[in-house]
């Protein structure tokens, strides 16, 4: 059987981490089986769907490396398919027009609530007579279209993640609305709803496997009934675990960040993020934790997807991101850091300063966990002046510090080499009869305003190339 899977986001918001993780699993499954990965945009929610969200979804998937083979397809361009399916169900007597008003439905729910009953449609318009329909039409009522659900029917499927799943028809909330009320007098029925549209799309696109979050399980039961009513083969289903926060609840906007754009802005790079998402609910058979998408695809199987929810672990993501950053060349890392430096307002010329910027990148690279760390680490080179930390300011009051800094200034020349810088430090230690540690700490505080940081001599040489070392040391002494 040819494997055909799809990711079908709704463009009512930016690409969510949960949707992206579902896309990862679909992509891996398709690539493992040399199948087809399809992008479908479910934009039938006309009020909330926006083009900018569609663009965000497409750019986010592309940034993550989740290239699709077919699409994007848009549901709003496929309305005729849905109308044909609705008409088929009406002709078969498996669907019907329901003329209940919103007030009648609300009164029904209030009665159920008062009697401690679960909210559900009571199927009151399932068997309307022609006279009933004529009466409602004369009142100006416009119907929704409902699909009949037999309360006594059992819906059973073998889920490729969760095993055998059984739903009772009575637990599905009564006959299901599959089309809204028509907006125009000439239309027989209105906008199709999600459960109908997704089934028709999957049929038309020959989807073989539906891989999605466990929050869709109830929808799956309803959709299986629609597949059967339309007389087609039901695809295989796999319901993946939800992504949970530290409290074991579904990850949401209240947890700070949920969109792929948020993660990108926080300084995570695509290979690390997509690697981490692969591990959210799936374990590699060889226990490996660092791999490319292509490498993961060779090992991926739904059998190794966990049933339990996957807790989001920021420390694990940070660790993975640092591993990827530390493997990058200075050229690669610099190209990633430049947008963050530019956003921070740092002034530099990428053409004339490139060699110096590459040296700076190599110096700070080992300290980076996220790309945003590069803003802080590069500040003392690109921001201009420095502000000494409280502990550095206190250190400056120690005996001998001023003399050390004055001696350094006398020894400085332009275009210092590594050996010349080390010779200056040795000579000052000898001439002033002080310990090397005092010289090194004095120099670090004078150049950076901190007692700790990257390699001191390399820092000095970088600042020296821009003649910033003398300026800063003189300023420290004068203050």
Secondary structure, 3 states (H helix, E strand, C coil): CCCEEEECCCCCCCCEHHHHHHHHHHHHHHHHCCCEEEEEECCCCCCCCCHHHHHHHHHHHHHHCCCCCEEEEEHHHCHHHHHHHHHHHHHCCCEEEECCCHHHHHHHHHHHHHCCCCCCCCCCCCCCCHHHHHHHHHCCCCCEEEECCCCCCEEEEEECCCEEEEEEHHHCCCCEEEECCCCCCCCCCCCECHHHHHHHHHHHCCCCEEEEEHHHHHHHHHHHHHHHHCCCCCCEEEEECCEECCCCCECCHHHCCCEHHHHHHCCCCHHHHHHHHHHCCECCCCCCCCCCHHHHHHHCCHHHECCCCEECCHHHHHHHHHHHHHHCCHHHHHHHHHHHHHHCCCCCCCCCCHHHHHHHHHHHHHHCCCCCHHHHHHHHHHCCCCCCCHHHHHHCCCCCHHHHHHHHHHHCCCCCCHHHHHHHHHHHHHHHCCCHHHHHHHHHHHHHCCCCCCCHHHHHHHHHHCCHHHHHHHHHHHC
